[in-house]
Amino acid sequence: MNRLGARLAERIRLYGPIGVAEFMALALADPDDGYYTTREAIGAAGDFITAPEVSQMFGELIGAWCHAAWLALGRPSPVRLVELGPGRGTLMADMLRTAAGDPDFRRAIDLHLVEVSPRMRALQAERLAGSGAQWHDRFADVPAGPLLVVANEFFDALPVHQFVLTRDGWRERVVGIDDAGNLAFGAGPGHPAVDLLPGDAGTARPGAIFEVNLAAEAMMADLSGRIAATGGALLAIDYGTAASRCGDSFQAMTRHGPAPVLERPGEVDLTAHVDFAALAKIASTTGACVLGPTTQGHFLLELGLLDRAGRLGAAADAAGRAEIQAAVERLAGEAAMGRLFKVLAVTSGFTLPGFATPALTGSQGSHTMSGNGDQA
Ligand code: SAH
């Protein structure tokens, strides 16, 4: 057992099992041994690759989307451009390059990055030197005013609660210690409020699991409340489902492959699929306008991915063109990120490009939730 595992086991021995959400929060963000504090998560040398690291086209198209949102808002200056969980800063660097195509827009941008990891902040500061970025621990600290918010692979990192169906009904799923002294899943005394149960809970079999991301829902309520009140647009992109259903998507990644979730806390990335139906529902209760969810494939193609690839390809050699073609396939292909990844937008009352296909509902947007390997 590693150091964080031993500390968690000691704490569980003293105070009893902890919920899955608490385990996830500690494993990711522990100030000494947490994953985001100690690891180089993203990139070829890290544990996973994200869309902006696949190709500059991703950030360029999102930069153009933000520009469209700024025009729809009536060109406010300043506009708070906010990124939640900016990783290596690649997405924002590509967005800002595109934004500079309209100097009025670039001048209006007041840049705010919400990032918990000091390590990641250092990478972002290097990548975004001269951008005027300010960092915050929490979105609540971003100053008031019209907002453009981008969150790519952010919501999946927020701690998820799980519930498991036992003979005594649904109980919170917890992490305790087994007879051999290892961290192990169990069922705790807590049980979910009836309105948290997903649509298919009635037909679930014993052992079935469902997830609720209270942190993600609270975050979405804050974001959409502010957008509805003071104007703005939010774009959330992540792997997940378009319907709230039973399923266990709590997963660990290391070195681009799946890993056991409890074995090496702090050394592996922990995530859960995002329930876009739940996020859309929360957003609409705040009076904001919800677009989607749609798939990343539909979204990027509608935004002009092929056109952008064609123009980049025209200036490249044969190897460069093959690379661009592979990136298009990876970002938008059904078997890669195109279908698993979903896109949801929230605005203060206007539509924006990317959501012309009908919003995904129920079974259309669902998929098996077990495959760790289908993360990019
Ligand atoms: N958006 C980036 C990185 C995704 S990884 C990309 O697409 O490449 C998740 C990012 O969110 C990391 O930068 C991580 O440090 C940050 N993060 C995780 N939990 C967070 C939280 N609760 N608040 C702010 N940032 C968080």
Residues whose N, C-alpha, C, O or C-beta is under 5 A from the ligand:
A	BS01	SAH	Y36 T50 L84 G85 P86 G87 V114 E115 V116 S117 M120 D137 N152 E153 F154 A157
